[in-house]
Amino acid sequence: MPPSPDHIRATAQAYLSRHPGEQSLLDSLFTALDDTQDPTHRRTFPAHVTCSAIVLDATDRVLHIHHNATGKYLAPGGHVEKDDQDLVHAALRELREEAGIPQAAVTPLPGFEAVPLDIDVHGIDANPAKGEPAHQHVDFRFVFRLTAPHVVTLQTEEVSGYDWRSFQETAAPTVRAKLALLARPARS
């Protein structure tokens, strides 16, 4: 079973306890959670939940992968699947599928074991070929530290390149701002 609306709501509330000023940004999430449709299903419109893995290496560089669908370098991530037990594991599954990095090679940053670093709501253009109207992704972005060297192995059906960027060059401005607030134990 995919993550329940109660689990998603509790995760979002834990996030909002850290970022209360973002309450109104998550209105579409709470509307989706109040609906009878599965908020994690990719055909739930006008908004559904997705998950991403923000991965830091030993020098605080952030993994970005080139997503073929968007043509952009972003964190590994995507839609929740029916077998994902919770949102964190959805992010870890996406990391393994898209970048070949297993759960054993990463660990959540302290304090972020069950709370995302960021929740971003962004628009997705209509895709007539897939019968999808314009909609929103509510992306729960969990942060992990790479704990063992691991080769990035791309899932070429969905991604076509990768880059390790300094946290100051992170593609998502909200992630960049939140990473800048974290302690940086890798620096000397």
HUHU-V316360 format. One record per pair of residues at least 12 apart in sequence whose ideal C-beta (glycine too) atoms are under 7 Angstrom apart, sorted by the first residue. I is the first residue (numbers start at 1). J is the second residue. Records with the same first field share a line. If there is no record, write none. Layout:
# HUHU-V316360
I: J, J
This chain:
# HUHU-V316360
1: 82
2: 38, 40, 80, 81, 82, 84
3: 40, 80, 84, 86, 87
5: 33, 39
7: 86
8: 33, 39, 49, 87
9: 33
11: 87, 114, 115, 116, 140
12: 26, 29, 119
14: 114, 115
15: 115, 116, 119
18: 115
25: 121
26: 119, 121
28: 47, 121, 136, 138
29: 47, 138
32: 44, 47, 48
40: 80
42: 79
45: 133, 135
46: 135, 136
47: 135, 136, 138
48: 137
49: 80, 138, 140
50: 77, 78, 79, 80, 137, 138, 139
51: 77, 80, 87, 90, 91, 94, 139, 140, 142
52: 75, 76, 77, 91, 94, 139, 141
53: 75, 76, 77, 91, 92, 94, 95, 142, 144
54: 75, 117, 141, 142, 143, 144, 175
55: 95, 101, 106, 144, 146
56: 145, 146
57: 146, 164
58: 146, 186
59: 186
60: 167, 184, 186
61: 164, 165, 166
62: 165, 167, 170
63: 75, 76, 99, 162, 164
64: 162, 163, 165, 171
65: 98, 99, 154, 159, 162
66: 159, 160, 161, 162
67: 158, 159
68: 158, 159, 160
72: 171
73: 163, 171
74: 171
75: 141
76: 94, 95, 98, 99
77: 91, 94, 139
78: 94
87: 140
88: 114, 142
91: 142
97: 155
98: 155, 158, 159
99: 152, 154, 162
100: 152, 153, 154
101: 150, 152
105: 146, 147, 148, 150
106: 144, 145, 146, 147
107: 144, 145, 147
108: 142, 143, 144
109: 143, 144, 145
112: 142, 143
116: 140, 141, 142
117: 141, 142, 143, 175, 178
118: 141, 174, 175, 178
119: 138, 139, 140, 141
120: 139, 141, 172, 174
121: 136, 138
122: 136, 137, 139
123: 136
124: 136, 137
141: 175
167: 179, 180
